[in-house]
């Protein structure tokens, strides 16, 4: 049996989600835009899912716009700046590519973009963000929990500061949803992006939340769907699956945070004891309970990743969107690691289905394989 420690890349679809989607595919075949009974049943399933997603996020259902995932939602918000007065954008230097690349496109179109640096633990200083968001700033776009390190940003403080200045905030909450408390009734975020497949839901489904009064512009034109913001027939089964995954997250969050943290800490302590010469990348205090980014000194990360895969353990060298790349992680180098240190690092992420026995087995394999690779490198 394989040991899957790459839940930040994607998660196995929960059985409850599969059942909900299968029922929808078999029995709810109408077009939600149709006026007959079959269409009405499909439309009701979409709206139920909208309520489940909203409840999980402490939001109003009317704020939820379904998308094909967080990357689409991120692009929709950032590229929407071109529809406005092209005021400036403030972001960070550790963003997901689906924010960083649109930001580069905006720069090329003449929009002023400021990238705020993080410290050695991967954390933003709220005061630096607020200082960067000066007059003329239209939007601040930040990742709530980093996809590579799991570092959780002080979003509450940043959001309150921006609200007092009348500057809108967009957050990419893809990694935080289902692993961290998110309550937009308490945190004044204007836009939020997330994906279903990071919390036991299907790939190809996600959403953009836009708080009432926050301007959004159609990102797929050609139909009345999603209040004319995203034309095209809805992915009803995917949306139903997303809603079910969010309902599970609402019910299980407290348990997940405790159990994932227990397994993560056991993994870290085991690596320290069995492997040695390891360093933790990112804050140990402000971090998702399921995520561990580790530097294995004098050990090429890609070699270790491949060796682990052959032994039945799945891990990641960084963002899944960059798999196959030999470039060092921009997140880790932004935190001050050298390219060599970044290339010696792996992301280990825990989720549903991982248990103590698997963690202990993985620790044993790490000890064996890292020792072998280090001996080969020094020979």
C-alpha positions as CSV (number, residue, x, y, z in Angstrom):
1,X,0.0,0.0,0.0
2,X,1.3,3.4,-0.9
3,X,1.7,6.2,1.6
4,X,0.3,9.5,0.3
5,X,1.9,12.6,1.8
6,X,1.1,15.1,-0.9
7,X,-2.3,16.4,0.2
8,X,-1.4,20.0,-0.6
9,X,-1.1,19.0,-4.3
10,X,-4.5,17.3,-4.3
11,X,-6.6,15.1,-2.0
12,X,-8.3,11.7,-2.6
13,X,-12.0,12.3,-3.2
14,X,-13.9,11.4,-0.1
15,X,-16.4,8.5,-0.3
16,X,-19.2,10.8,0.8
17,X,-18.4,13.1,-2.1
18,X,-18.2,10.3,-4.6
19,X,-21.7,9.1,-3.6
20,X,-23.2,12.6,-3.8
21,X,-21.6,13.1,-7.3
22,X,-22.6,9.7,-8.5
23,X,-26.2,10.2,-7.5
24,X,-26.2,13.5,-9.3
25,X,-24.7,12.1,-12.5
26,X,-27.2,9.2,-12.5
27,X,-30.4,11.0,-11.5
28,X,-30.0,14.8,-11.8
29,X,-29.3,15.3,-15.5
30,X,-31.3,18.5,-16.2
31,X,-29.8,21.8,-17.2
32,X,-30.0,24.2,-14.3
33,X,-31.0,26.9,-16.7
34,X,-34.0,25.0,-18.0
35,X,-37.5,25.9,-16.9
36,X,-38.8,22.4,-16.5
37,X,-38.8,20.1,-13.4
38,X,-35.5,18.4,-14.4
39,X,-33.8,21.8,-14.7
40,X,-35.3,22.9,-11.4
41,X,-33.9,19.8,-9.6
42,X,-30.5,20.5,-10.9
43,X,-30.7,24.2,-10.0
44,X,-31.8,23.2,-6.5
45,X,-28.6,21.0,-6.1
46,X,-26.4,23.9,-7.2
47,X,-28.0,26.3,-4.7
48,X,-27.7,23.8,-1.9
49,X,-24.0,23.5,-2.7
50,X,-23.7,27.3,-2.7
51,X,-25.1,27.4,0.8
52,X,-22.7,24.6,2.0
53,X,-19.7,26.5,0.6
54,X,-20.9,29.8,2.1
55,X,-21.5,28.2,5.5
56,X,-18.0,26.7,5.6
57,X,-16.5,30.2,4.9
58,X,-18.8,32.2,7.2
59,X,-20.1,34.0,4.1
60,X,-23.5,34.7,2.4
61,X,-24.6,32.4,-0.4
62,X,-25.0,35.4,-2.7
63,X,-21.3,36.0,-2.5
64,X,-20.4,32.6,-4.0
65,X,-19.7,32.3,-7.7
66,X,-18.7,28.8,-8.9
67,X,-15.6,28.4,-11.1
68,X,-13.4,25.7,-12.4
69,X,-11.0,26.3,-9.5
70,X,-9.0,28.8,-7.6
71,X,-6.7,29.6,-10.5
72,X,-9.6,30.8,-12.6
73,X,-11.0,32.8,-9.6
74,X,-7.6,34.4,-9.0
75,X,-7.3,35.4,-12.6
76,X,-10.8,36.8,-12.6
77,X,-10.1,39.1,-9.7
78,X,-6.7,40.3,-10.8
79,X,-7.5,40.8,-14.5
80,X,-10.6,42.6,-13.4
81,X,-8.3,45.5,-12.6
82,X,-8.1,46.2,-16.3
83,X,-11.8,46.9,-16.3
84,X,-11.4,49.5,-13.6
85,X,-9.1,52.5,-13.3
86,X,-6.0,50.4,-13.4
87,X,-5.0,51.4,-9.9
88,X,-2.1,49.7,-8.3
89,X,-1.8,46.1,-7.1
90,X,0.0,45.0,-3.9
91,X,0.9,41.4,-3.5
92,X,3.7,39.3,-2.0
93,X,6.8,37.5,-3.3
94,X,5.5,34.0,-2.2
95,X,2.3,33.8,-4.2
96,X,0.9,30.9,-6.2
97,X,1.7,31.2,-9.9
98,X,-2.1,31.8,-10.6
99,X,-1.6,35.2,-8.8
100,X,2.0,35.9,-9.7
101,X,1.6,35.4,-13.4
102,X,-1.5,37.6,-13.8
103,X,0.3,40.2,-11.7
104,X,3.1,40.1,-14.3
105,X,0.6,40.5,-17.1
106,X,-0.8,43.5,-15.3
107,X,2.6,45.1,-15.0
108,X,3.1,44.6,-18.7
109,X,-0.2,46.4,-19.3
110,X,1.0,49.4,-17.3
111,X,-0.5,48.6,-13.8
112,X,1.8,49.4,-10.9
113,X,2.6,46.2,-9.0
114,X,4.3,46.1,-5.6
115,X,5.5,42.7,-4.2
116,X,6.0,42.8,-0.4
117,X,8.8,40.5,0.9
118,X,8.4,37.9,3.6
119,X,10.8,37.2,6.4
120,X,12.9,34.1,7.0
121,X,9.9,32.3,8.4
122,X,7.8,33.1,5.4
123,X,5.7,35.6,7.2
124,X,4.5,39.0,6.0
125,X,4.7,42.0,8.3
126,X,1.2,43.6,8.3
127,X,2.7,47.1,8.7
128,X,4.8,46.6,5.5
129,X,1.7,45.5,3.6
130,X,-0.2,48.5,4.8
131,X,2.7,50.8,4.0
132,X,2.9,49.4,0.5
133,X,-0.8,49.9,0.0
134,X,-0.6,53.6,-0.4
135,X,-2.8,56.1,-2.4
136,X,-3.7,54.7,-5.8
137,X,-3.8,51.1,-4.7
138,X,-6.9,49.4,-6.0
139,X,-6.3,45.9,-4.7
140,X,-4.1,43.8,-2.3
141,X,-3.9,40.1,-3.3
142,X,-2.3,37.7,-0.8
143,X,-2.2,33.9,-0.2
144,X,-3.7,33.1,3.2
145,X,-1.8,29.8,3.7
146,X,1.2,29.1,1.6
147,X,0.9,26.1,-0.7
148,X,4.6,25.1,-0.2
149,X,5.4,25.9,3.4
150,X,1.9,26.0,5.0
151,X,2.8,29.3,6.6
152,X,-0.4,31.1,7.6
153,X,-0.3,34.9,7.1
154,X,-1.7,37.3,9.8
155,X,-4.7,38.0,7.5
156,X,-7.1,39.3,10.2
157,X,-4.7,42.2,11.0
158,X,-4.0,42.9,7.4
159,X,-7.7,42.8,6.5
160,X,-8.7,45.2,9.3
161,X,-5.9,47.6,8.3
162,X,-6.9,47.7,4.7
163,X,-10.6,48.1,5.5
164,X,-9.8,51.2,7.5
165,X,-8.1,52.6,4.4
166,X,-10.9,51.6,2.0
167,X,-8.6,49.2,0.0
168,X,-10.0,45.9,-1.2
169,X,-8.4,42.6,-0.3
170,X,-8.3,39.4,-2.3
171,X,-7.1,36.2,-0.6
172,X,-6.2,32.9,-2.1
173,X,-7.5,30.5,0.6
174,X,-7.1,27.3,-1.4
175,X,-4.8,25.6,1.1
176,X,-6.5,27.0,4.2
177,X,-10.1,25.8,3.4
178,X,-10.8,22.7,5.4
179,X,-7.6,22.9,7.4
180,X,-7.9,26.4,9.1
181,X,-10.7,28.4,10.6
182,X,-12.0,30.8,7.9
183,X,-14.9,33.1,8.9
184,X,-15.6,36.0,6.6
185,X,-18.2,37.3,9.0
186,X,-15.2,38.3,11.2
187,X,-12.4,38.9,8.7
188,X,-13.2,41.7,6.2
189,X,-12.0,40.0,3.1
190,X,-13.6,41.3,-0.2
191,X,-12.6,38.4,-2.5
192,X,-11.7,34.8,-1.7
193,X,-10.6,32.0,-4.1
194,X,-10.6,28.3,-3.4
195,X,-10.6,24.8,-5.0
196,X,-12.6,21.7,-4.2
197,X,-9.8,19.2,-4.8
198,X,-7.8,20.5,-1.8
199,X,-10.3,19.2,0.7
200,X,-11.6,15.9,-0.6
201,X,-13.7,17.3,-3.4
202,X,-13.4,16.8,-7.2
203,X,-10.8,18.5,-9.5
204,X,-12.1,21.2,-11.9
205,X,-14.4,22.9,-9.4
206,X,-13.9,25.9,-7.1
207,X,-15.3,29.3,-6.4
208,X,-14.8,33.0,-6.1
209,X,-16.4,34.8,-3.2
210,X,-17.1,38.4,-3.7
211,X,-18.5,40.3,-0.8
212,X,-21.5,42.5,-1.5
213,X,-20.4,45.8,-3.0
214,X,-17.1,44.4,-4.2
215,X,-17.0,44.9,-8.0
216,X,-16.5,41.9,-10.2
217,X,-16.6,41.7,-14.0
218,X,-17.8,38.8,-16.2
219,X,-14.9,36.3,-16.6
220,X,-16.7,34.0,-19.1
221,X,-19.2,35.7,-21.3
222,X,-22.0,34.0,-23.1
223,X,-24.9,33.1,-20.8
224,X,-26.8,34.0,-17.7
225,X,-25.1,31.4,-15.4
226,X,-23.6,32.6,-12.1
227,X,-25.5,35.9,-12.3
228,X,-24.0,36.5,-15.8
229,X,-20.4,36.3,-14.4
230,X,-19.5,32.9,-15.8
231,X,-21.4,31.8,-18.9
232,X,-21.7,28.1,-19.7
233,X,-23.7,25.2,-18.3
234,X,-22.7,24.5,-14.7
235,X,-20.7,21.5,-13.7
236,X,-23.6,20.3,-11.5
237,X,-21.9,17.1,-10.2
238,X,-18.7,18.9,-9.5
239,X,-20.5,21.7,-7.7
240,X,-22.5,19.1,-5.6
241,X,-19.2,17.4,-4.7
242,X,-17.7,20.7,-3.7
243,X,-20.6,21.4,-1.5
244,X,-20.5,18.0,0.2
245,X,-16.7,18.4,0.8
246,X,-17.3,21.8,2.4
247,X,-20.1,20.3,4.6
248,X,-17.7,17.6,5.8
249,X,-15.0,20.3,6.5
250,X,-17.5,22.3,8.6
251,X,-18.2,19.2,10.7
252,X,-14.7,17.9,11.0
253,X,-12.5,21.0,11.2
254,X,-11.7,20.8,14.9
255,X,-10.8,17.1,14.7
256,X,-8.7,17.6,11.5
257,X,-6.7,20.4,13.1
258,X,-5.8,18.3,16.1
259,X,-5.2,15.0,14.3
260,X,-3.3,16.4,11.4
261,X,-1.0,18.4,13.7
262,X,-0.4,15.2,15.8
263,X,0.7,13.3,12.7
264,X,2.7,16.1,11.3
265,X,4.6,16.6,14.6
266,X,5.2,12.8,14.9
267,X,6.6,12.9,11.4
268,X,8.9,15.9,12.2
269,X,10.2,14.4,15.4
270,X,10.8,11.1,13.6
271,X,12.8,12.7,10.9
272,X,14.9,14.6,13.5
273,X,15.6,11.3,15.3
274,X,16.0,8.9,12.4
275,X,17.5,11.1,9.6
276,X,19.3,13.9,11.3
277,X,20.7,17.0,9.7
278,X,17.2,18.3,8.8
279,X,15.8,21.8,9.0
280,X,12.2,23.0,9.0
281,X,11.4,25.6,6.4
282,X,8.9,28.2,7.6
283,X,7.3,29.2,10.8
284,X,6.6,26.4,13.3
285,X,3.9,28.4,15.0
286,X,1.9,30.1,12.2
287,X,1.4,27.1,10.0
288,X,-1.3,24.7,8.7
289,X,-1.6,21.7,10.9
290,X,-1.0,19.3,8.0
291,X,2.1,20.8,6.3
292,X,5.8,20.2,6.9
293,X,8.5,21.6,4.6
294,X,11.8,20.1,5.3
295,X,15.4,20.7,4.1
296,X,17.5,17.5,4.1
297,X,21.1,18.7,4.2
298,X,23.4,17.3,1.5
299,X,20.5,15.5,-0.1
300,X,19.2,16.4,-3.6
301,X,15.4,16.7,-3.1
302,X,14.5,15.4,-6.5
303,X,16.6,12.3,-6.0
304,X,15.0,11.7,-2.6
305,X,11.5,12.3,-4.1
306,X,12.1,9.7,-6.8
307,X,13.6,7.2,-4.3
308,X,10.6,7.6,-2.0
309,X,8.2,7.2,-4.9
310,X,9.8,3.9,-5.9
311,X,9.4,2.7,-2.3
312,X,5.7,3.7,-2.2
313,X,5.8,7.2,-0.6
314,X,4.4,10.2,-2.4
315,X,5.8,13.6,-1.5
316,X,6.5,16.9,-3.3
317,X,9.5,19.1,-4.1
318,X,7.2,22.1,-4.1
319,X,4.1,23.4,-5.8
320,X,2.4,20.7,-7.9
321,X,2.1,23.3,-10.7
322,X,5.9,23.3,-10.9
323,X,6.4,19.5,-10.9
324,X,9.2,18.5,-13.2
325,X,10.9,21.9,-12.9
326,X,14.5,22.0,-11.9
327,X,14.3,25.6,-10.8
328,X,14.5,26.1,-7.0
329,X,11.3,27.1,-5.2
330,X,10.7,30.8,-5.4
331,X,8.9,30.6,-2.1
332,X,11.9,29.2,-0.3
333,X,14.4,31.5,-2.0
334,X,12.2,34.4,-1.1
335,X,12.6,33.3,2.6
336,X,16.4,33.5,2.2
337,X,17.3,29.9,1.4
338,X,20.0,29.4,-1.2
339,X,19.1,27.6,-4.5
340,X,20.9,24.6,-3.2
341,X,19.1,24.6,0.1
342,X,15.8,25.0,-1.7
343,X,16.6,22.1,-4.0
344,X,17.3,19.9,-0.9
345,X,13.8,20.6,0.5
346,X,10.6,18.5,0.3
347,X,7.0,19.3,1.1
348,X,5.2,16.7,3.2
349,X,1.5,17.2,3.6
350,X,-1.1,15.1,5.5
351,X,-4.8,14.5,5.0
352,X,-7.7,12.2,5.3
353,X,-6.6,8.5,5.3
354,X,-3.1,9.0,6.7
355,X,-2.6,7.2,10.0
356,X,0.1,6.7,12.6
357,X,1.3,3.4,11.0
358,X,1.9,5.1,7.7
359,X,3.8,8.0,9.4
360,X,6.1,5.6,11.2
361,X,6.7,3.6,8.0
362,X,7.5,6.7,6.1
363,X,10.0,7.8,8.8
364,X,11.8,4.5,8.5
365,X,12.0,4.8,4.7
366,X,13.3,8.4,5.0
367,X,16.0,7.3,7.4
368,X,17.1,4.5,5.1
369,X,17.0,6.4,1.8
370,X,18.5,9.7,3.0
371,X,21.4,7.8,4.5
372,X,21.9,5.9,1.2
373,X,21.8,9.1,-0.9
374,X,24.2,10.9,1.4
375,X,26.7,8.1,1.4
376,X,26.5,7.9,-2.4
377,X,27.1,11.7,-2.6
378,X,30.2,11.5,-0.4
379,X,31.7,8.5,-2.1
